Amino acid sequence: MPQVQGSEQLDRAFLALADPVRRAIIARLSRGPATVNELAEPFAISKQAVSRHIQVLEQAALVTRSRDAQRRPVHLDPVALEALTAWIDQYRLVREAQYRALDAVLAQQPRGQAAPGSTDATAADTPTE
């Protein structure tokens, strides 16, 4: 898959998740498949509005629908959520490494001594005459 297409998919997924109703639908589907009627129960909106939210989630490839006789359950796509998690994790891991390095530098400093290049806030607050 070309990078642009992957980027567009990420954009659609995060845009879909920007809406609190759609996030609530995703949260509900994380417990198992549900029909539109079941998904609409907790909301004070029409079933048509819930269907439109589900369509947005489908276009973002976060959910799928299947047919089970008369039922058309909506299913969460765990692979799509894993892709979002992986994208977020790459940045989280970089930040965690930076914080670990900072912790190591701070741990090497004698207590009460400022790190090199920093200003001592207590010295700056002390009035001089």
Residue pairs with C-beta under 8 A, 6 or more apart in sequence:
9 60
9 61
9 83
10 83
10 84
10 87
12 59
12 60
12 61
13 60
13 61
13 62
13 80
13 83
13 84
14 84
15 60
16 22
16 56
16 57
16 59
16 60
16 62
17 23
17 26
17 60
17 62
17 84
19 53
19 56
21 43
21 45
21 50
21 53
22 53
22 56
22 57
24 42
24 43
25 39
25 50
25 53
25 54
25 57
25 63
25 74
26 57
26 62
26 63
26 76
26 81
28 34
28 38
28 39
28 42
29 39
29 63
29 74
29 75
29 76
30 76
33 66
33 73
33 74
33 75
33 76
34 73
34 74
35 71
35 72
35 73
35 74
36 47
36 50
36 51
36 54
36 72
36 74
37 47
39 50
39 54
39 74
40 46
40 47
40 50
43 49
43 50
54 63
54 65
54 74
57 63
58 64
58 65
60 80
61 77
61 80
62 76
62 77
62 80
62 81
63 74
63 75
63 76
63 77
64 74
64 75
64 77
65 72
65 73
65 74
65 75
66 72
66 73
66 75
105 115
106 115
109 115
114 120
